[in-house]
Amino acid sequence: MKKTLRILIVEDDKCLGTILKSFLASHGFSSVLCNDGDSAKNFFENDVFDMIITDIMLPGTDGFEFMKFVRISDKEIPIVILSGKSLQSDVLRGFELGADDYITKPFNMDELLLRIEAIRKRTRIGVRSQHFFRIGTYSLDTVRHRLTRDEKEYKLTTKELDLLHLFCENKGHVVERTVALKVVWKEDNYFSARNMDVYVGRLRNILSDDPNVNIENVHGVGYKLTDK
């Protein structure tokens, strides 16, 4: 199972940004949306992302300046420009500043998805490499399918393991319900959603031996694994 990509979306059109965020969530991507370059810089400095999708014409710090800011500290994170600026000079400048792709508006959502997947394959972002996690006093080994605490082993079903693995990869961050359903159940429907709620309840019960560990229900959004 591929790791869930965490994407920073920088788009000043709030309607388009919301649609884009929902579209990506429906395909198993976790994303953060901000509407200007200054807040994008703040998010980038204080969080961890696997990819950036940014507009160029932004309030405050524009997209080109934001890319310069990103590339000072991170030369590898893939950046996709999504902009209405279609002049060759703008496209060339985008690539000169380190863009991995440049898509002009209006654009097709399915094409954007294919380009994201192409970047994922080319750069191997999202390939799961970490298989061992600490959750409070618990240890999770996803290769051996083992969750242990004080030499006690907890039996996990495949779905419980995949769901807990997803929560561990995003510990401290909200995992949207749609993302979890697409990643673990491969579908987003009423029955899968009810099924997931049951599995979350089971995981909460398993992790209840450590009061510092919790799977929080973020109302109307999803779940967040916390470890105090």
ChimeraX attribute file (.defattr): number of C-alpha atoms within 10 A of each C-alpha:
attribute: neighborCount
match mode: 1-to-1
recipient: residues
	/A:1	10
	/A:2	12
	/A:3	18
	/A:4	24
	/A:5	19
	/A:6	19
	/A:7	21
	/A:8	24
	/A:9	23
	/A:10	27
	/A:11	27
	/A:12	19
	/A:13	13
	/A:14	13
	/A:15	10
	/A:16	11
	/A:17	18
	/A:18	15
	/A:19	12
	/A:20	18
	/A:21	19
	/A:22	17
	/A:23	16
	/A:24	20
	/A:25	21
	/A:26	20
	/A:27	19
	/A:28	26
	/A:29	22
	/A:30	25
	/A:31	26
	/A:32	16
	/A:33	20
	/A:34	22
	/A:35	18
	/A:36	23
	/A:37	26
	/A:38	18
	/A:39	16
	/A:40	23
	/A:41	18
	/A:42	11
	/A:43	16
	/A:44	16
	/A:45	12
	/A:46	8
	/A:47	10
	/A:48	12
	/A:49	17
	/A:50	18
	/A:51	22
	/A:52	24
	/A:53	23
	/A:54	29
	/A:55	28
	/A:56	24
	/A:57	18
	/A:58	19
	/A:59	14
	/A:60	12
	/A:61	18
	/A:62	16
	/A:63	26
	/A:64	22
	/A:65	16
	/A:66	22
	/A:67	23
	/A:68	13
	/A:69	15
	/A:70	21
	/A:71	16
	/A:72	8
	/A:73	10
	/A:74	11
	/A:75	9
	/A:76	14
	/A:77	18
	/A:78	21
	/A:79	26
	/A:80	24
	/A:81	24
	/A:82	23
	/A:83	21
	/A:84	14
	/A:85	17
	/A:86	12
	/A:87	9
	/A:88	9
	/A:89	9
	/A:90	15
	/A:91	18
	/A:92	12
	/A:93	12
	/A:94	21
	/A:95	15
	/A:96	10
	/A:97	15
	/A:98	19
	/A:99	22
	/A:100	18
	/A:101	18
	/A:102	22
	/A:103	20
	/A:104	15
	/A:105	12
	/A:106	9
	/A:107	12
	/A:108	10
	/A:109	13
	/A:110	10
	/A:111	11
	/A:112	17
	/A:113	14
	/A:114	11
	/A:115	17
	/A:116	19
	/A:117	14
	/A:118	12
	/A:119	18
	/A:120	17
	/A:121	12
	/A:122	9
	/A:123	13
	/A:124	11
	/A:125	19
	/A:126	16
	/A:127	14
	/A:128	12
	/A:129	8
	/A:130	12
	/A:131	14
	/A:132	16
	/A:133	15
	/A:134	13
	/A:135	21
	/A:136	16
	/A:137	15
	/A:138	19
	/A:139	17
	/A:140	22
	/A:141	16
	/A:142	16
	/A:143	9
	/A:144	9
	/A:145	16
	/A:146	15
	/A:147	24
	/A:148	16
	/A:149	16
	/A:150	8
	/A:151	9
	/A:152	9
	/A:153	13
	/A:154	14
	/A:155	13
	/A:156	16
	/A:157	10
	/A:158	11
	/A:159	13
	/A:160	18
	/A:161	21
	/A:162	19
	/A:163	20
	/A:164	22
	/A:165	21
	/A:166	21
	/A:167	20
	/A:168	20
	/A:169	17
	/A:170	20
	/A:171	18
	/A:172	16
	/A:173	16
	/A:174	20
	/A:175	26
	/A:176	20
	/A:177	21
	/A:178	24
	/A:179	25
	/A:180	28
	/A:181	22
	/A:182	19
	/A:183	23
	/A:184	21
	/A:185	17
	/A:186	14
	/A:187	18
	/A:188	19
	/A:189	13
	/A:190	9
	/A:191	9
	/A:192	16
	/A:193	17
	/A:194	10
	/A:195	13
	/A:196	20
	/A:197	12
	/A:198	13
	/A:199	18
	/A:200	18
	/A:201	12
	/A:202	14
	/A:203	18
	/A:204	16
	/A:205	11
	/A:206	14
	/A:207	21
	/A:208	13
	/A:209	12
	/A:210	14
	/A:211	11
	/A:212	13
	/A:213	18
	/A:214	20
	/A:215	21
	/A:216	15
	/A:217	14
	/A:218	13
	/A:219	7
	/A:220	8
	/A:221	12
	/A:222	16
	/A:223	22
	/A:224	20
	/A:225	22
	/A:226	19
	/A:227	16
	/A:228	9
